[in-house]
């Protein structure tokens, strides 16, 4: 999916603020549906540096959002329905993100393998009056492997998850969330704000006051339920920074 088409589809689903006409920006879109997301859109996720993604994560943490990179490539073309990681930030294609918004069910790339998180396997197996040995026989694996899946000490491959689904249904899939450690403040250094901090509410602080910056700042703050602050000419100590 082309990134521009992805952005237009996203706008039809919930509140979106797009950061426009700023060359140096921490993220491209703020989006709120069931929760808040900050989205960075790039053609190739390999181009994103560790420093830029660390700042991105800090920014998302302060505003209570999940950071997401939507890209066309990451080392190679991204597989549909699969989430990758770059420096701790989820990376996925546009279609995968739209699917993720619907049910939170995705596969995860893990050291060259693709795994599918599952849950409640024992409960669902027993609801089908199926023994561990019988399920293992149907899947051509050992009962010990079924036990490990049930105890979530092992995660099935995409192919194995499809076999499990064909036998036990979609209820085995667990929701995936990409929360990060919360922080009270972060220096971003890029549009649409340089500083974010949280007291009784979240404040987004821009050190620049040109119209383009203020417009982007206010749109993002409105979608995230934050307070926009233009601090040029003000003493930042007044803001507790």
C-alpha positions in Angstrom: 0.0 0.0 0.0 1.3 3.5 -0.9 2.0 5.6 2.1 -0.2 8.5 1.0 -3.1 6.1 0.4 -2.5 4.6 3.8 -2.7 8.1 5.4 -6.0 8.8 3.6 -7.5 5.5 4.8 -6.5 6.3 8.3 -8.2 9.6 8.3 -11.5 7.9 7.6 -11.3 5.8 10.8 -10.8 8.2 13.7 -9.2 11.5 14.8 -6.0 12.2 12.9 -3.5 15.1 13.1 -1.0 15.1 10.2 2.3 17.0 10.7 2.7 18.9 7.5 5.4 21.1 5.9 8.1 20.4 8.5 11.3 18.7 7.2 12.6 17.7 10.6 9.8 16.0 12.5 9.7 13.3 15.1 6.5 11.7 13.6 4.1 12.2 10.8 0.7 11.6 12.3 -1.0 11.4 15.7 -4.0 9.1 15.6 -6.5 8.2 18.3 -9.0 5.3 18.1 -9.2 2.8 20.9 -5.9 4.3 22.1 -3.4 6.9 20.9 -0.7 6.2 18.3 2.2 8.2 17.0 3.0 7.1 13.4 6.2 7.6 11.5 5.9 6.9 7.8 9.0 6.1 5.7 9.8 4.3 2.5 12.5 2.2 4.1 12.7 1.7 7.9 16.4 1.0 7.6 16.9 4.7 7.1 15.8 5.5 10.7 18.6 6.0 13.1 18.8 4.8 16.7 18.8 8.3 18.1 15.7 9.4 16.1 13.8 6.3 17.2 14.8 6.7 20.9 13.4 10.3 20.7 10.3 8.9 19.0 9.8 6.4 21.8 10.3 9.0 24.5 7.8 11.3 22.9 5.2 8.5 22.6 5.8 7.6 26.2 5.1 11.0 27.6 1.9 11.5 25.6 0.6 8.0 26.4 0.8 6.7 22.8 2.1 3.6 21.1 4.9 4.5 18.6 4.6 2.8 15.2 6.7 3.0 12.0 4.7 2.3 8.8 7.0 1.5 6.0 7.2 -0.2 2.6 10.5 -1.9 3.3 12.7 -3.1 6.2 15.7 -4.9 4.8 13.3 -6.4 2.3 9.6 -6.0 1.4 7.4 -6.3 4.5 5.2 -9.4 4.8 1.5 -8.7 5.4 0.3 -9.3 8.9 3.8 -9.3 10.4 5.3 -6.8 12.8 9.0 -6.2 12.8 11.2 -4.2 15.3 13.8 -1.5 14.8 15.5 -0.4 18.0 12.5 -1.4 20.0 9.9 0.4 17.8 7.3 -1.7 15.9 7.6 -1.6 12.1 4.9 -2.8 9.7 3.2 -2.1 6.4 0.2 0.1 6.0 -2.3 -2.8 5.4 -0.9 -4.6 8.5 -1.4 -1.5 10.7 -5.0 -1.1 9.5 -5.6 -4.8 10.3 -4.0 -4.3 13.7 -6.4 -1.6 14.5 -9.3 -4.0 13.9 -8.4 -6.9 16.1 -4.8 -6.5 17.5 -3.9 -9.9 16.0 -0.6 -9.9 14.2 2.4 -12.1 13.8 5.8 -11.1 15.2 9.2 -11.3 13.4 11.6 -12.8 15.9 15.3 -13.4 15.0 14.5 -14.5 11.5 11.4 -16.5 12.4 7.7 -15.4 12.3 5.8 -16.3 15.5 2.1 -15.9 16.3 1.2 -15.1 20.0 -1.6 -17.3 21.3 -3.5 -17.6 24.6 -6.0 -19.8 26.4 -4.9 -22.8 24.3 -5.6 -25.4 27.1 -9.0 -24.0 27.9 -10.0 -23.9 24.2 -8.6 -27.4 23.6 -10.6 -28.8 26.5 -13.7 -27.1 25.4 -13.4 -29.1 22.2 -13.1 -32.3 24.4 -9.7 -32.9 22.9 -6.7 -34.4 24.8 -3.2 -33.0 24.5 -2.1 -36.2 22.8 -4.8 -36.0 20.2 -4.0 -32.4 19.4 -0.3 -33.2 19.1 -1.2 -36.0 16.7 -3.3 -33.8 14.5 -0.5 -31.2 14.4 2.3 -33.8 14.0 4.2 -32.5 17.1 4.9 -33.9 20.5 2.5 -33.5 23.5 5.4 -31.7 25.2 5.3 -29.0 22.5 1.6 -28.6 23.0 2.2 -28.2 26.8 4.8 -25.5 26.0 2.3 -23.7 23.8 -0.3 -23.9 26.6 2.1 -22.6 29.2 3.3 -19.8 26.7 6.9 -20.9 27.1 6.9 -21.4 23.3 5.2 -19.5 20.5 4.0 -21.3 17.4 5.2 -20.4 13.9 2.8 -18.8 11.4 2.3 -22.2 9.7 1.6 -23.9 13.0 -0.8 -21.1 14.1 -2.8 -21.6 10.9 -3.1 -25.4 11.7 -4.2 -24.6 15.3 -6.8 -22.1 14.0 -8.2 -24.7 11.6 -8.7 -27.1 14.5 -9.7 -24.8 17.4 -10.8 -21.5 15.7 -9.6 -17.9 16.0 -10.1 -17.7 19.7 -6.6 -18.9 20.3 -5.0 -15.7 19.1 -3.9 -13.2 21.7 -4.1 -9.4 21.3 -0.7 -7.8 20.8 0.1 -4.4 22.3 3.3 -2.3 22.0 3.3 -0.3 25.2 6.6 1.3 26.4 7.8 2.4 29.7 6.1 5.7 30.8 8.2 8.9 31.2 7.2 12.3 32.6 9.2 14.4 30.2 11.2 14.1 27.0 13.3 16.4 24.9 12.4 15.7 21.3 14.2 18.4 19.4 12.0 18.0 16.2 8.6 19.2 15.0 5.9 19.5 16.0 7.3 20.3 19.5 10.7 20.2 21.1 9.6 19.2 24.6 6.8 17.1 26.1 6.2 16.8 29.8 3.4 15.6 32.1 2.2 17.1 35.3 -1.6 17.2 35.9 -1.9 16.9 32.1 0.4 16.6 29.1 2.1 19.8 27.8 3.6 19.9 24.3 6.1 22.8 24.1 7.3 24.4 20.9 10.3 26.7 21.0 9.4 28.1 17.6 6.4 30.3 16.8 6.0 30.4 13.0 2.5 29.8 11.7 3.3 26.4 10.3 4.7 25.1 13.6 1.9 26.5 15.7 -0.7 25.0 13.4 0.9 21.5 13.6 1.4 21.8 17.3 -2.3 22.7 18.0 -3.6 20.0 15.7 -1.6 17.3 17.4 -2.4 18.6 20.9 -6.1 18.6 20.1 -6.1 15.0 18.9 -4.0 13.8 21.9 -5.9 15.8 24.5 -2.8 17.7 25.4 -2.0 21.4 26.1 0.0 23.2 23.4 2.5 25.8 24.6 4.6 28.2 22.5 7.5 29.0 24.7 9.5 31.4 22.5 10.3 34.5 24.6 9.2 32.8 27.8 11.3 31.6 30.6 11.1 27.8 30.5 11.6 27.7 34.2 8.0 28.9 34.5 6.9 25.7 32.9 9.0 23.7 35.4 11.7 22.7 32.8 
